[in-house]
Amino acid sequence: MRWVALVIGAALLGSCSSPEERWYRLQVECAEVPDATGLRVPAYSQSGALLGYNEDRHAIVQRSKQGEQVLLELRDSVLDVTWDGEHYILALQVGDSIRILHFERNRTLRLRCQCVGHGGRFLPADRSARWAWLSSDGQIVVHYGDEKIAAEPGRIIVRDGAKLFYATSDTTLVVLDGGGDRLPDIVVWEGIAVNSGQKRFSGVVPAKLDHVAATAHVAAAIVRAGESYAIEWYRPTAQGDVVFEAQTLLPQRLLEPKGMLLSGDTAVAVFGSGVAVATERSVLAVSTSTGALRLRGVQSAVQQDGRILISDGSRAIVLAFGTNPWWWVERSVPILYRIALALIGIVVFVGIVSRIGRYRRLVGALLEKGSRGALIVVDRHGRVRRLNSVARLWLGIERGTPLGRPLAQYLRQHWVPLGEIIEQSLSLRSGIVREVAITSDGTEQRFIVTAEPLYGLFTRFEGLLLSLWDVTPQYQQWQLLNWAQLAHDLQTSVTTIRLDAEQLASVVMPNGRQLQQRILRQATTLLQRFRDLLALGRGEEAALEEYAVAELFAEVVSDLEAVVPAQISLVIRPTPLVVRLDRRRILRALHNAVTNAIRAIGSREGIVELSATLAAESIILAVRDTGVGMDEETCRKMQQPLFTTHRAGHGLGSVIMQQMVRAHGGWIEVRSRLGEGTTVMFHLPRSLYVRHQR
C-alpha cells in the first residue's frame, strides 16, 4: 500500500505540473538524417532525395535508398557552397578570379557573377536575400531577387574578429561580433547599408555568439533564466539604437543550448535535449526527441516545404512542423479539477515525507551547503550518482562526463586522500570528518571532508553524502595572525630606536646628521613592513564613511611624490564619485598598488594612472602602469601569501590589498601582458556608491 500511494502521488503531482510545458499550438517532429553524413549544406531535391557537396569526392552528389549518385564532378577548387532556396550556389577559384555559379537540374553550372580575388566565403542569408559573398579582400556581393549589389573594400567597415555576417533582403549587412576583448556573454549587433556603407544601428545583445541569430529587423538570443532558459528579443529603433523587446521563457527540460536560427519573426532554438519554436509572445512548439539531437551546433539551415534541415557539418537533423488542433481543449481543463489534484498530491506527499522524516534535516543540509561547498552522492558500491557544480569544478569533472562509475576513476592524483576517506566510511558504514591537504601546481589547499551515511526506507544503507569545505583562507589567516603577533612585538623595539634617533644631535660628530638619517630610514622601512603584517592580522569590521575618491587619490600621490623617480609620472584621472568606505584600509591598498606599479616601471620612463569608474554592479578603483607586465602564471600567483618577484619585497603587498578590499565586500581583478603593463582593479560593491560631486 505504501508503494501504491507513492506511485499515485507522483502521478497526481505530475498531472499538476505546468500545462504550458506540454500543450502548444504547433507540433514539431525531430529526426536524424543518416544520409547527410559528410555532406556540406544538405538539402532535399524535388524527388525527396538528399543533395549535397561531398568534399571527399569533390562532387555534388545525390543520396537515396539506392545509394549515392554523382551528379556533377568539379575540376576547379571549390571555396564554399550554399543553398538559395532553389539551387546550390558554388564559389569556384579559377585562376585569379572567383566564379559564383548555381547548379541546374540538368546537371550543369550556370554563371551568376565573377570577381577578382583569392578566397572568401558565403555569408548566412535569409530566404529573400538569396545569397551573399564576402571575398578575402573585403568585397561583398549581395544577390536578392534578380538584382545584385556589390560593395568595394573599404566602403563597409567591419571590425576585425567579427564572427558572423548576415546579408538581408533590404540590402543591410548584419554583423554579429563577439571577438576582441569583450566579455564572452556580450555580442555586438550592427546593421550596415550595403549601398552606402553607413551604419544604420548598433547595440549589444547579452548572449554567447553561437546562441544568437539576427536579421536587420530582429535579434534573438538564448539566455539563462533561473533554472531554465529563455529567448530574449531585441529590435533596432529609428534612432539607430538597439532595445530589449521581450523575453519568452522555455520549459526547464530544455538543456545545453547548441544554436539559434530565425525564420521571419519566429525563432528555432536547438538544445541538447530538444528543439523549441517560439515568437516574442509565446512558445509555439517543443520537441524533446533526444535520440536525434547530437549536433555540435548549427552550421547550415535549409528551409523546404515546411521542413528545416539543420546540419553541423558532419551530421544533420530534420524538423517537420504541423498543427495541434486539440491544444485549446487540453488547456481548457477546469481549474477546480487541477486544484483538487494538487491537494490530493500534497496530502500524499506529506504522508510520504512524514515516514522518512530523517531526510528533512539532510535536505536542509544540502540546501545550506550546496551553494558554498562541494557535494557528492555515492551509492553503497562507491559509484558516483550525483554531484553539484562546485564538486565538478574542484575535481575537474566536465559537465558532459557520464556518471555511474567508482569515484576513484574520476579523481586526479592529488585527490587520492578523498578516495581513502570514502573507502573507510563505506566499510564502517559510519560518518567521518577529516581535514586533508591537497597540493596542486605547487599550491596547497586545505579542505574539511565530511562523509555522512545515507539510509532509505526500512533503514537500508544507500550510500554516502560527501561534503568538501575549502578552509584554505582560514588556515592562511591563522598563519598570518602569528606573523602579526611577531610584528607587534618587534614594532615596539623599532619604535624605540626611531625615537632615540630623532633625539640625536647632529653636532655630536661630523657625520652625526648622516648617521641619524640612516637610522631613521631603516627604522621607517621596518615600521612599514610591521604595519603590513598588522594590517593582515586585524579582523575588525570596516568603518565606512563618505569620502570623495578624488581626495583619496590625491592623498596617495602626495604621500609618494617624494620617493617617485623623476622619469615616472603619477596621473589622476578626474572623478566625481563619492563613496562610503574605510579610508585607512583603502589608502593602504592603493598605496601598495601604486608602489608595485612604480617598481614595475623601474628605471624606464613611464606613467602610473589612478582612475575610478561606476559600473553596473560595482565601483572600480584602478591603478594602471606602463611597466614590464606579467605573464599568465605570475599574474595567477601574485595574490598568494609571501609570493613576490621583487628582490627586496616581502610578498605581502598583494595579500594586503586583497584583504583590505575584501573587508568592504569587494574583490580584486588583475589584467597584465608582458611588455604592455599591468592594471589592478579594486571592485567595491555598487551599494557603497553615494553620489556624484558637482
LOSE-222998 format. One record per residue (C-alpha): x negated, y, z; residue number from 1; residue in one letter. Coordinates in steps of 0.02 Angstrom, whole numbers. Layout:
PT      px      py      pz  seq  type
PT       X       Y       Z  NUM     A
...
This chain:
PT      px      py      pz  seq  type
PT       0       0       0    1     M
PT    -144     119      37    2     R
PT    -216      95    -137    3     W
PT     -44     115    -217    4     V
PT     -19     279    -125    5     A
PT    -191     336    -182    6     L
PT    -155     298    -366    7     V
PT      18     380    -359    8     I
PT     -53     535    -276    9     G
PT    -191     552    -405   10     A
PT     -65     532    -546   11     A
PT      50     662    -471   12     L
PT     -91     785    -446   13     L
PT    -147     756    -624   14     G
PT      27     794    -689   15     S
PT      24     956    -589   16     C
PT    -138    1015    -667   17     S
PT    -132    1167    -778   18     S
PT     -24    1126    -931   19     P
PT    -120    1256   -1030   20     E
PT    -260    1127   -1042   21     E
PT    -152    1006   -1142   22     R
PT     -16    1097   -1240   23     W
PT     -67    1201   -1390   24     Y
PT      16    1260   -1549   25     R
PT    -111    1176   -1661   26     L
PT    -185    1002   -1665   27     Q
PT    -367     979   -1712   28     V
PT    -447     812   -1752   29     E
PT    -635     793   -1748   30     C
PT    -728     652   -1836   31     A
PT    -909     617   -1877   32     E
PT    -959     610   -2061   33     V
PT   -1090     472   -2076   34     P
PT   -1112     501   -2264   35     D
PT   -1180     676   -2229   36     A
PT   -1344     614   -2153   37     T
PT   -1491     702   -2235   38     G
PT   -1386     821   -2341   39     L
PT   -1404    1010   -2335   40     R
PT   -1239    1107   -2334   41     V
PT   -1124     958   -2364   42     P
PT    -953     990   -2445   43     A
PT    -811     890   -2522   44     Y
PT    -779     876   -2709   45     S
PT    -604     877   -2786   46     Q
PT    -605     686   -2786   47     S
PT    -643     681   -2600   48     G
PT    -824     626   -2619   49     A
PT    -961     711   -2520   50     L
PT   -1078     830   -2612   51     L
PT   -1244     897   -2550   52     G
PT   -1426     934   -2587   53     Y
PT   -1542     788   -2546   54     N
PT   -1715     856   -2511   55     E
PT   -1797     685   -2519   56     D
PT   -1732     652   -2696   57     R
PT   -1744     836   -2747   58     H
PT   -1571     824   -2823   59     A
PT   -1387     865   -2800   60     I
PT   -1302     702   -2754   61     V
PT   -1127     634   -2728   62     Q
PT   -1090     505   -2594   63     R
PT    -936     393   -2586   64     S
PT    -891     216   -2538   65     K
PT    -977     156   -2696   66     Q
PT   -1143     232   -2639   67     G
PT   -1249     383   -2686   68     E
PT   -1249     453   -2863   69     Q
PT   -1372     584   -2927   70     V
PT   -1276     723   -3015   71     L
PT   -1421     836   -3060   72     L
PT   -1607     813   -3033   73     E
PT   -1704     976   -3014   74     L
PT   -1878    1010   -3077   75     R
PT   -1909    1183   -3007   76     D
PT   -1939    1220   -2823   77     S
PT   -1776    1242   -2726   78     V
PT   -1792    1384   -2599   79     L
PT   -1618    1371   -2522   80     D
PT   -1440    1311   -2556   81     V
PT   -1268    1373   -2501   82     T
PT   -1082    1349   -2540   83     W
PT    -974    1493   -2604   84     D
PT    -805    1407   -2581   85     G
PT    -801    1327   -2754   86     E
PT    -979    1291   -2811   87     H
PT   -1151    1251   -2747   88     Y
PT   -1266    1402   -2761   89     I
PT   -1453    1366   -2777   90     L
PT   -1605    1479   -2770   91     A
PT   -1748    1415   -2878   92     L
PT   -1927    1479   -2885   93     Q
PT   -1977    1491   -3068   94     V
PT   -2149    1569   -3087   95     G
PT   -2145    1744   -3013   96     D
PT   -1956    1758   -3015   97     S
PT   -1811    1690   -2915   98     I
PT   -1659    1625   -3009   99     R
PT   -1488    1613   -2924  100     I
PT   -1381    1480   -3010  101     L
PT   -1220    1387   -2972  102     H
PT   -1186    1205   -3004  103     F
PT   -1045    1174   -3131  104     E
PT    -928    1025   -3130  105     R
PT   -1004     966   -3294  106     N
PT   -1168     940   -3201  107     R
PT   -1255    1094   -3269  108     T
PT   -1325    1251   -3192  109     L
PT   -1263    1425   -3236  110     R
PT   -1371    1578   -3205  111     L
PT   -1294    1708   -3089  112     R
PT   -1438    1830   -3068  113     C
PT   -1627    1842   -3069  114     Q
PT   -1750    1944   -2966  115     C
PT   -1938    1958   -2950  116     V
PT   -2018    1888   -2793  117     G
PT   -2079    1738   -2697  118     H
PT   -1972    1656   -2563  119     G
PT   -1814    1705   -2473  120     G
PT   -1653    1630   -2406  121     R
PT   -1465    1639   -2420  122     F
PT   -1377    1736   -2284  123     L
PT   -1222    1666   -2197  124     P
PT   -1073    1748   -2283  125     A
PT    -886    1746   -2259  126     D
PT    -770    1674   -2391  127     R
PT    -739    1841   -2478  128     S
PT    -923    1885   -2494  129     A
PT    -957    1726   -2594  130     R
PT   -1145    1728   -2564  131     W
PT   -1289    1843   -2519  132     A
PT   -1477    1826   -2548  133     W
PT   -1620    1902   -2449  134     L
PT   -1789    1890   -2534  135     S
PT   -1952    1886   -2439  136     S
PT   -1993    2065   -2494  137     D
PT   -1832    2132   -2418  138     G
PT   -1723    2142   -2574  139     Q
PT   -1540    2099   -2539  140     I
PT   -1412    2042   -2669  141     V
PT   -1230    2025   -2614  142     V
PT   -1102    1944   -2730  143     H
PT    -914    1953   -2697  144     Y
PT    -775    1937   -2823  145     G
PT    -851    1973   -2994  146     D
PT    -966    2109   -2930  147     E
PT   -1147    2103   -2875  148     K
PT   -1230    2237   -2767  149     I
PT   -1419    2244   -2748  150     A
PT   -1516    2346   -2620  151     A
PT   -1702    2376   -2642  152     E
PT   -1826    2351   -2498  153     P
PT   -1830    2499   -2379  154     G
PT   -1651    2557   -2407  155     R
PT   -1587    2442   -2271  156     I
PT   -1685    2448   -2109  157     I
PT   -1681    2284   -2011  158     V
PT   -1785    2260   -1853  159     R
PT   -1923    2130   -1859  160     D
PT   -1868    1971   -1772  161     G
PT   -1684    1981   -1819  162     A
PT   -1623    1802   -1821  163     K
PT   -1458    1801   -1916  164     L
PT   -1383    1907   -2054  165     F
PT   -1203    1906   -2116  166     Y
PT   -1157    1987   -2283  167     A
PT    -972    2027   -2278  168     T
PT    -838    2066   -2405  169     S
PT    -837    2255   -2379  170     D
PT   -1021    2264   -2430  171     T
PT   -1078    2279   -2250  172     T
PT   -1233    2186   -2191  173     L
PT   -1204    2123   -2014  174     V
PT   -1362    2091   -1913  175     V
PT   -1366    1986   -1754  176     L
PT   -1532    2020   -1671  177     D
PT   -1591    1933   -1513  178     G
PT   -1777    1947   -1541  179     G
PT   -1910    2058   -1464  180     G
PT   -1925    2078   -1276  181     D
PT   -1738    2092   -1243  182     R
PT   -1653    1989   -1111  183     L
PT   -1608    1814   -1176  184     P
PT   -1421    1843   -1149  185     D
PT   -1412    2007   -1248  186     I
PT   -1377    2012   -1435  187     V
PT   -1383    2172   -1538  188     V
PT   -1238    2181   -1663  189     W
PT   -1260    2307   -1805  190     E
PT   -1167    2344   -1965  191     G
PT   -1263    2423   -2110  192     I
PT   -1188    2480   -2277  193     A
PT   -1272    2386   -2420  194     V
PT   -1243    2528   -2546  195     N
PT   -1316    2670   -2442  196     S
PT   -1418    2582   -2308  197     G
PT   -1332    2688   -2174  198     Q
PT   -1288    2614   -2004  199     K
PT   -1100    2601   -1975  200     R
PT   -1101    2539   -1796  201     F
PT   -1218    2468   -1665  202     S
PT   -1197    2390   -1493  203     G
PT   -1237    2241   -1383  204     V
PT   -1144    2078   -1351  205     V
PT   -1187    1986   -1188  206     P
PT   -1212    1809   -1256  207     A
PT   -1351    1697   -1318  208     K
PT   -1390    1713   -1502  209     L
PT   -1340    1536   -1550  210     D
PT   -1172    1558   -1463  211     H
PT   -1111    1714   -1555  212     V
PT   -1039    1748   -1728  213     A
PT    -988    1912   -1809  214     A
PT    -917    1996   -1963  215     T
PT    -902    2181   -1999  216     A
PT    -735    2185   -1904  217     H
PT    -755    2074   -1752  218     V
PT    -886    1981   -1648  219     A
PT    -851    1831   -1538  220     A
PT    -967    1757   -1406  221     A
PT    -961    1608   -1289  222     I
PT    -994    1667   -1110  223     V
PT    -993    1587    -939  224     R
PT    -834    1625    -838  225     A
PT    -845    1549    -664  226     G
PT    -834    1359    -676  227     E
PT    -787    1360    -861  228     S
PT    -824    1454   -1022  229     Y
PT    -732    1592   -1113  230     A
PT    -737    1680   -1282  231     I
PT    -766    1867   -1273  232     E
PT    -712    1978   -1417  233     W
PT    -793    2142   -1472  234     Y
PT    -746    2266   -1608  235     R
PT    -831    2421   -1682  236     P
PT    -749    2592   -1666  237     T
PT    -735    2731   -1794  238     A
PT    -871    2824   -1697  239     Q
PT    -996    2683   -1727  240     G
PT    -991    2609   -1551  241     D
PT    -957    2428   -1502  242     V
PT    -822    2400   -1369  243     V
PT    -759    2249   -1272  244     F
PT    -587    2197   -1335  245     E
PT    -527    2041   -1242  246     A
PT    -576    1877   -1158  247     Q
PT    -500    1706   -1195  248     T
PT    -526    1578   -1056  249     L
PT    -563    1399   -1114  250     L
PT    -524    1235   -1023  251     P
PT    -651    1178    -894  252     Q
PT    -683    1013    -982  253     R
PT    -774    1103   -1124  254     L
PT    -960    1096   -1079  255     L
PT   -1129    1126   -1163  256     E
PT   -1093    1257   -1297  257     P
PT   -1177    1219   -1464  258     K
PT   -1121    1357   -1582  259     G
PT    -988    1476   -1649  260     M
PT    -907    1517   -1816  261     L
PT    -772    1639   -1869  262     L
PT    -630    1618   -1993  263     S
PT    -549    1788   -2007  264     G
PT    -495    1834   -1830  265     D
PT    -499    1653   -1771  266     T
PT    -650    1580   -1681  267     A
PT    -705    1398   -1682  268     V
PT    -815    1360   -1531  269     A
PT    -916    1197   -1537  270     V
PT    -962    1115   -1371  271     F
PT   -1050     955   -1324  272     G
PT    -883     889   -1257  273     S
PT    -761     958   -1385  274     G
PT    -704    1096   -1500  275     V
PT    -593    1246   -1460  276     A
PT    -497    1356   -1583  277     V
PT    -444    1525   -1513  278     A
PT    -391    1702   -1551  279     T
PT    -403    1857   -1442  280     E
PT    -234    1817   -1366  281     R
PT    -238    1630   -1333  282     S
PT    -314    1459   -1362  283     V
PT    -235    1378   -1516  284     L
PT    -309    1203   -1509  285     A
PT    -432    1095   -1412  286     V
PT    -511     928   -1460  287     S
PT    -618     826   -1341  288     T
PT    -675     687   -1457  289     S
PT    -846     670   -1377  290     T
PT    -899     523   -1485  291     G
PT    -916     633   -1640  292     A
PT    -993     786   -1559  293     L
PT   -1180     756   -1558  294     R
PT   -1228     912   -1654  295     L
PT   -1380    1013   -1602  296     R
PT   -1300    1173   -1667  297     G
PT   -1209    1250   -1816  298     V
PT   -1320    1269   -1970  299     Q
PT   -1182    1274   -2101  300     S
PT    -992    1277   -2102  301     A
PT    -889    1245   -2260  302     V
PT    -700    1277   -2257  303     Q
PT    -597    1174   -2380  304     Q
PT    -410    1137   -2386  305     D
PT    -376    1164   -2201  306     G
PT    -535    1072   -2151  307     R
PT    -703    1134   -2087  308     I
PT    -860    1034   -2120  309     L
PT    -992    1080   -1991  310     I
PT   -1174    1024   -2008  311     S
PT   -1332    1045   -1905  312     D
PT   -1445     993   -2049  313     G
PT   -1456     808   -2003  314     S
PT   -1277     756   -1959  315     R
PT   -1104     829   -1984  316     A
PT    -926     827   -1916  317     I
PT    -761     873   -1999  318     V
PT    -620     966   -1913  319     L
PT    -443     938   -1978  320     A
PT    -302    1052   -1920  321     F
PT    -115    1025   -1904  322     G
PT      35    1096   -1812  323     T
PT     106    1031   -1648  324     N
PT     296    1053   -1665  325     P
PT     335     994   -1488  326     W
PT     218    1107   -1393  327     W
PT     356    1226   -1337  328     W
PT     459    1079   -1270  329     V
PT     313    1018   -1166  330     E
PT     282    1191   -1096  331     R
PT     465    1211   -1050  332     S
PT     460    1081    -909  333     V
PT     562    1157    -766  334     P
PT     456    1248    -638  335     I
PT     552    1166    -494  336     L
PT     500     994    -559  337     Y
PT     318    1048    -557  338     R
PT     335    1117    -381  339     I
PT     414     955    -321  340     A
PT     274     853    -397  341     L
PT     145     968    -319  342     A
PT     224     950    -146  343     L
PT     228     760    -160  344     I
PT      47     759    -216  345     G
PT      -4     871     -70  346     I
PT      83     755      56  347     V
PT      -4     601     -17  348     V
PT    -170     692     -22  349     F
PT    -157     748     159  350     V
PT    -116     569     211  351     G
PT    -270     501     124  352     I
PT    -383     636     194  353     V
PT    -320     600     370  354     S
PT    -375     418     350  355     R
PT    -552     468     303  356     I
PT    -571     618     417  357     G
PT    -756     586     440  358     R
PT    -785     659     267  359     Y
PT    -715     829     314  360     R
PT    -875     876     403  361     R
PT    -976     805     259  362     L
PT    -882     911     132  363     V
PT    -912    1064     240  364     G
PT   -1097    1025     248  365     A
PT   -1102    1005      58  366     L
PT   -1019    1173      32  367     L
PT   -1138    1255     155  368     E
PT   -1298    1177      91  369     K
PT   -1257    1169     -94  370     G
PT   -1300    1350    -133  371     S
PT   -1466    1357     -39  372     R
PT   -1544    1183     -40  373     G
PT   -1561    1030    -149  374     A
PT   -1430     892    -131  375     L
PT   -1448     714    -197  376     I
PT   -1325     571    -178  377     V
PT   -1394     394    -198  378     V
PT   -1300     230    -182  379     D
PT   -1348      87     -67  380     R
PT   -1470      23    -200  381     H
PT   -1562     190    -209  382     G
PT   -1489     239    -380  383     R
PT   -1451     422    -412  384     V
PT   -1266     459    -427  385     R
PT   -1254     648    -411  386     R
PT   -1367     798    -382  387     L
PT   -1345     985    -385  388     N
PT   -1433    1113    -494  389     S
PT   -1562    1156    -359  390     V
PT   -1616     973    -350  391     A
PT   -1634     967    -540  392     R
PT   -1743    1123    -535  393     L
PT   -1857    1068    -394  394     W
PT   -1879     888    -454  395     L
PT   -1895     937    -639  396     G
PT   -1744     833    -696  397     I
PT   -1668     908    -854  398     E
PT   -1479     927    -864  399     R
PT   -1459     803   -1007  400     G
PT   -1556     665    -918  401     T
PT   -1441     515    -884  402     P
PT   -1418     465    -702  403     L
PT   -1392     292    -625  404     G
PT   -1573     238    -609  405     R
PT   -1676     225    -446  406     P
PT   -1733     395    -385  407     L
PT   -1916     341    -389  408     A
PT   -1907     336    -580  409     Q
PT   -1863     522    -585  410     Y
PT   -1995     580    -461  411     L
PT   -2163     651    -510  412     R
PT   -2322     603    -418  413     Q
PT   -2316     744    -289  414     H
PT   -2138     694    -237  415     W
PT   -2189     518    -181  416     V
PT   -2154     557       6  417     P
PT   -1971     585     -39  418     L
PT   -1957     409    -109  419     G
PT   -2033     337      50  420     E
PT   -1902     426     158  421     I
PT   -1762     353      51  422     I
PT   -1830     175      63  423     E
PT   -1845     188     252  424     Q
PT   -1671     263     275  425     S
PT   -1590     132     162  426     L
PT   -1674     -11     254  427     S
PT   -1621      56     425  428     L
PT   -1453     125     365  429     R
PT   -1479     272     482  430     S
PT   -1516     457     468  431     G
PT   -1693     528     455  432     I
PT   -1755     707     473  433     V
PT   -1934     740     422  434     R
PT   -2048     882     367  435     E
PT   -2153     847     212  436     V
PT   -2288     947     123  437     A
PT   -2283     945     -68  438     I
PT   -2436    1005    -166  439     T
PT   -2412    1052    -350  440     S
PT   -2532    1152    -460  441     D
PT   -2640    1190    -308  442     G
PT   -2493    1269    -212  443     T
PT   -2425    1190     -53  444     E
PT   -2239    1195     -14  445     Q
PT   -2155    1129     143  446     R
PT   -1981    1051     148  447     F
PT   -1864     985     283  448     I
PT   -1790     822     213  449     V
PT   -1631     753     290  450     T
PT   -1561     582     244  451     A
PT   -1381     556     303  452     E
PT   -1292     387     280  453     P
PT   -1125     388     185  454     L
PT    -984     272     235  455     Y
PT    -824     240     137  456     G
PT    -661     160     187  457     L
PT    -673      24     321  458     F
PT    -847      92     368  459     T
PT    -927      17     214  460     R
PT   -1104      83     186  461     F
PT   -1104     177      20  462     E
PT   -1274     260      13  463     G
PT   -1365     418      67  464     L
PT   -1346     605      54  465     L
PT   -1517     687      41  466     L
PT   -1538     871      76  467     S
PT   -1700     968      49  468     L
PT   -1732    1139     127  469     W
PT   -1880    1244      71  470     D
PT   -1960    1311     231  471     V
PT   -2119    1374     147  472     T
PT   -2080    1560     182  473     P
PT   -2051    1524     368  474     Q
PT   -2212    1422     376  475     Y
PT   -2311    1562     292  476     Q
PT   -2230    1689     409  477     Q
PT   -2288    1586     559  478     W
PT   -2466    1587     491  479     Q
PT   -2460    1774     460  480     L
PT   -2398    1806     637  481     L
PT   -2559    1727     701  482     N
PT   -2658    1846     591  483     W
PT   -2554    1991     654  484     A
PT   -2593    1947     836  485     Q
PT   -2779    1943     796  486     L
PT   -2766    2110     706  487     A
PT   -2678    2187     856  488     H
PT   -2819    2134     972  489     D
PT   -2956    2196     855  490     L
PT   -2866    2359     819  491     Q
PT   -2891    2416     999  492     T
PT   -3079    2393     989  493     S
PT   -3096    2479     821  494     V
PT   -2990    2625     880  495     T
PT   -3109    2650    1025  496     T
PT   -3257    2650     904  497     I
PT   -3172    2780     797  498     R
PT   -3132    2894     944  499     L
PT   -3313    2886    1004  500     D
PT   -3374    2925     828  501     A
PT   -3262    3077     817  502     E
PT   -3339    3145     977  503     Q
PT   -3519    3130     915  504     L
PT   -3603    3297     897  505     A
PT   -3688    3321     730  506     S
PT   -3835    3406     817  507     V
PT   -3889    3250     913  508     V
PT   -4009    3207     774  509     M
PT   -4045    3272     599  510     P
PT   -3937    3139     515  511     N
PT   -3803    3138     650  512     G
PT   -3667    3202     535  513     R
PT   -3708    3066     407  514     Q
PT   -3700    2929     539  515     L
PT   -3537    2997     606  516     Q
PT   -3457    2994     431  517     Q
PT   -3518    2817     400  518     R
PT   -3443    2755     564  519     I
PT   -3279    2844     531  520     L
PT   -3268    2775     354  521     R
PT   -3297    2594     410  522     Q
PT   -3177    2611     556  523     A
PT   -3043    2684     442  524     T
PT   -3063    2539     321  525     T
PT   -3046    2412     462  526     L
PT   -2892    2501     532  527     L
PT   -2813    2498     359  528     Q
PT   -2833    2310     348  529     R
PT   -2769    2284     526  530     F
PT   -2613    2384     481  531     R
PT   -2588    2272     330  532     D
PT   -2589    2120     443  533     L
PT   -2474    2204     570  534     L
PT   -2353    2251     430  535     A
PT   -2338    2067     387  536     L
PT   -2309    2017     567  537     G
PT   -2170    2142     605  538     R
PT   -1999    2066     580  539     G
PT   -1884    2206     638  540     E
PT   -1743    2264     526  541     E
PT   -1769    2409     407  542     A
PT   -1720    2582     473  543     A
PT   -1627    2655     324  544     L
PT   -1617    2844     298  545     E
PT   -1584    2956     148  546     E
PT   -1739    3009      52  547     Y
PT   -1772    3085    -118  548     A
PT   -1877    2965    -222  549     V
PT   -1974    3109    -298  550     A
PT   -2033    3164    -124  551     E
PT   -2092    2986     -84  552     L
PT   -2190    2979    -247  553     F
PT   -2268    3149    -209  554     A
PT   -2321    3091     -35  555     E
PT   -2406    2935    -106  556     V
PT   -2500    3038    -237  557     V
PT   -2552    3165    -105  558     S
PT   -2624    3028       8  559     D
PT   -2727    2951    -132  560     L
PT   -2784    3104    -232  561     E
PT   -2945    3118    -132  562     A
PT   -3002    2941    -174  563     V
PT   -2944    2933    -355  564     V
PT   -3088    2943    -482  565     P
PT   -3086    3093    -597  566     A
PT   -3054    2989    -754  567     Q
PT   -2889    2919    -685  568     I
PT   -2729    3023    -688  569     S
PT   -2585    2998    -567  570     L
PT   -2423    3042    -655  571     V
PT   -2249    3056    -578  572     I
PT   -2100    3045    -696  573     R
PT   -1964    3165    -635  574     P
PT   -1819    3076    -550  575     T
PT   -1663    3148    -464  576     P
PT   -1624    2989    -365  577     L
PT   -1582    2999    -179  578     V
PT   -1576    2828     -94  579     V
PT   -1564    2750      79  580     R
PT   -1725    2660     129  581     L
PT   -1855    2632     264  582     D
PT   -1982    2767     224  583     R
PT   -2128    2684     314  584     R
PT   -2105    2517     226  585     R
PT   -2078    2586      50  586     I
PT   -2227    2704      67  587     L
PT   -2332    2554     118  588     R
PT   -2276    2454     -33  589     A
PT   -2301    2599    -154  590     L
PT   -2472    2639     -79  591     H
PT   -2532    2460    -107  592     N
PT   -2461    2455    -284  593     A
PT   -2548    2618    -333  594     V
PT   -2711    2561    -251  595     T
PT   -2706    2398    -352  596     N
PT   -2672    2498    -511  597     A
PT   -2824    2610    -480  598     I
PT   -2933    2455    -454  599     R
PT   -2866    2377    -615  600     A
PT   -2919    2530    -717  601     I
PT   -3092    2535    -636  602     G
PT   -3220    2650    -718  603     S
PT   -3119    2673    -877  604     R
PT   -3004    2817    -917  605     E
PT   -2825    2776    -876  606     G
PT   -2655    2826    -810  607     I
PT   -2556    2768    -659  608     V
PT   -2373    2815    -681  609     E
PT   -2236    2813    -548  610     L
PT   -2054    2809    -605  611     S
PT   -1879    2769    -541  612     A
PT   -1727    2703    -636  613     T
PT   -1547    2672    -584  614     L
PT   -1499    2507    -669  615     A
PT   -1333    2415    -675  616     A
PT   -1371    2304    -524  617     E
PT   -1524    2380    -441  618     S
PT   -1632    2531    -409  619     I
PT   -1802    2506    -491  620     I
PT   -1959    2592    -424  621     L
PT   -2101    2557    -546  622     A
PT   -2290    2580    -543  623     V
PT   -2369    2561    -715  624     R
PT   -2555    2565    -755  625     D
PT   -2658    2554    -913  626     T
PT   -2786    2436    -836  627     G
PT   -2854    2269    -892  628     V
PT   -2691    2175    -861  629     G
PT   -2671    1993    -807  630     M
PT   -2641    1826    -890  631     D
PT   -2486    1721    -850  632     E
PT   -2573    1613    -719  633     E
PT   -2642    1762    -622  634     T
PT   -2475    1852    -633  635     C
PT   -2388    1699    -560  636     R
PT   -2509    1681    -414  637     K
PT   -2527    1864    -365  638     M
PT   -2386    1858    -237  639     Q
PT   -2459    1708    -145  640     Q
PT   -2538    1744      27  641     P
PT   -2727    1776      27  642     L
PT   -2740    1768    -164  643     F
PT   -2847    1907    -240  644     T
PT   -2955    1938    -393  645     T
PT   -3049    2086    -316  646     H
PT   -3217    2053    -232  647     R
PT   -3181    2172     -89  648     A
PT   -2995    2128     -75  649     G
PT   -2914    2030      65  650     H
PT   -2769    1957     -34  651     G
PT   -2628    2027      72  652     L
PT   -2581    2180     -31  653     G
PT   -2454    2095    -143  654     S
PT   -2380    1997       3  655     V
PT   -2359    2160      99  656     I
PT   -2268    2236     -49  657     M
PT   -2157    2084     -61  658     Q
PT   -2111    2085     124  659     Q
PT   -2082    2274     128  660     M
PT   -1962    2261     -19  661     V
PT   -1880    2101      46  662     R
PT   -1839    2194     209  663     A
PT   -1724    2303     101  664     H
PT   -1642    2151      21  665     G
PT   -1738    2176    -141  666     G
PT   -1868    2083    -245  667     W
PT   -2024    2117    -349  668     I
PT   -2048    2090    -536  669     E
PT   -2221    2096    -617  670     V
PT   -2249    2116    -804  671     R
PT   -2425    2112    -871  672     S
PT   -2526    2074   -1026  673     R
PT   -2713    2060   -1045  674     L
PT   -2786    2220   -1115  675     G
PT   -2620    2316   -1103  676     E
PT   -2596    2348    -917  677     G
PT   -2476    2298    -780  678     T
PT   -2306    2359    -719  679     T
PT   -2249    2319    -540  680     V
PT   -2061    2347    -516  681     M
PT   -1977    2355    -346  682     F
PT   -1794    2304    -369  683     H
PT   -1690    2375    -225  684     L
PT   -1503    2338    -204  685     P
PT   -1388    2455    -303  686     R
PT   -1290    2484    -141  687     S
PT   -1437    2589     -73  688     L
PT   -1406    2724    -204  689     Y
PT   -1334    2886    -129  690     V
PT   -1329    3020    -262  691     R
PT   -1424    3120    -393  692     H
PT   -1511    3280    -343  693     Q
PT   -1459    3436    -435  694     R
